[in-house]
Amino acid sequence: MKIDKHENYIVLTDERNDVANFAAFLERKVPASFEEDNLVINLMEFTSFSLDQLLLFLKLSNYHRASKHSFVIANDAINPDDVPFEMVVVPTLQEAGDIIAMEDIERDLGF
């Protein structure tokens, strides 16, 4: 896993080209190491990303967002209409950073 730290979030990128194993790894790693961080999961390399693969991250997304931290997936292959409402998926890493900035503002305002 590649880790890129930014000012108010961390980007986690799979280096093994295996969505299922990456999702399972993150379910163990995030609560132990990144519980207090806003996260971007970089899945841009997966050009044929499916809804079934996206749903592998649903449990972790719900867990992390419940702790009042952002969890954003970056991938441009999935149809936005297929994304469950409780997940945040954006087509670029730049938009992922923008979403986290907006969510930080919302949290600061008490939303």
C-alpha positions in Angstrom: 0.0 0.0 0.0 1.2 3.4 -0.9 0.5 6.2 1.6 0.5 9.9 0.5 0.0 12.4 3.3 -1.6 15.8 2.6 -2.5 18.6 4.8 -5.9 17.4 6.0 -6.1 13.9 4.5 -4.2 10.7 3.6 -4.4 9.0 0.2 -4.1 5.2 0.3 -3.3 3.4 -3.0 -3.3 -0.3 -3.7 0.1 -1.5 -5.1 -1.0 -5.1 -5.8 -3.8 -4.5 -8.3 -6.3 -6.6 -6.3 -9.4 -4.8 -5.1 -10.8 -7.5 -2.9 -7.5 -8.0 -1.0 -7.0 -4.3 -0.7 -10.5 -3.8 0.8 -9.9 -6.7 3.3 -6.5 -5.2 4.2 -8.0 -1.8 4.8 -10.7 -3.2 7.0 -7.9 -4.3 9.4 -5.5 -1.4 8.8 -7.7 1.6 8.9 -9.1 1.2 12.5 -5.6 0.5 13.8 -3.6 3.1 12.0 -5.8 5.7 10.3 -8.8 6.0 12.7 -8.3 9.8 13.2 -7.6 10.7 9.6 -9.7 11.8 6.6 -9.0 9.2 3.9 -9.0 9.0 0.1 -8.9 5.5 -1.3 -7.2 5.8 -4.7 -8.7 3.3 -7.0 -8.0 5.2 -10.2 -5.9 2.4 -11.7 -9.0 0.1 -11.8 -10.5 1.0 -15.2 -13.2 -1.7 -15.1 -14.4 -1.1 -11.5 -17.8 -2.7 -10.7 -20.5 -2.1 -8.2 -19.6 -5.4 -6.5 -16.1 -4.3 -6.0 -17.2 -0.9 -4.7 -19.5 -2.6 -2.1 -16.4 -4.3 -0.7 -15.6 -0.9 0.9 -19.1 -0.2 2.2 -18.6 -1.5 5.7 -15.3 0.4 6.1 -16.8 3.6 4.7 -19.8 3.4 7.1 -17.4 2.7 10.0 -15.0 5.6 9.2 -17.7 8.1 8.4 -19.5 7.3 11.7 -16.4 8.4 13.5 -16.8 11.8 11.9 -14.0 11.5 9.4 -14.2 11.6 5.7 -13.8 8.4 3.5 -13.8 9.2 -0.2 -13.1 6.7 -3.0 -11.5 8.0 -6.2 -12.4 6.1 -9.3 -13.8 7.2 -12.7 -14.9 3.9 -14.0 -18.1 3.3 -11.9 -21.4 4.9 -12.9 -22.3 7.6 -10.4 -25.9 6.4 -10.5 -24.8 3.0 -9.1 -23.1 4.4 -6.1 -25.0 3.8 -2.8 -26.0 7.1 -1.1 -24.0 6.4 2.0 -20.7 6.3 0.0 -18.7 9.1 -1.6 -17.1 8.3 -4.9 -15.5 10.9 -7.1 -13.8 10.7 -10.5 -10.5 12.4 -9.6 -8.1 12.8 -6.7 -8.5 16.6 -6.9 -12.3 16.2 -6.3 -11.6 13.8 -3.4 -9.5 16.5 -1.8 -12.2 19.1 -2.4 -14.9 16.9 -0.9 -12.8 16.4 2.2 -12.3 20.2 2.5 -16.1 20.7 2.2 -16.9 18.0 4.8 -14.3 19.5 7.2 -16.1 22.8 6.9 -19.5 21.1 7.5 -18.1 19.4 10.6 -16.7 22.7 11.9 -20.2 24.3 11.5 -21.8 21.4 13.3 -23.5 19.6 10.5 
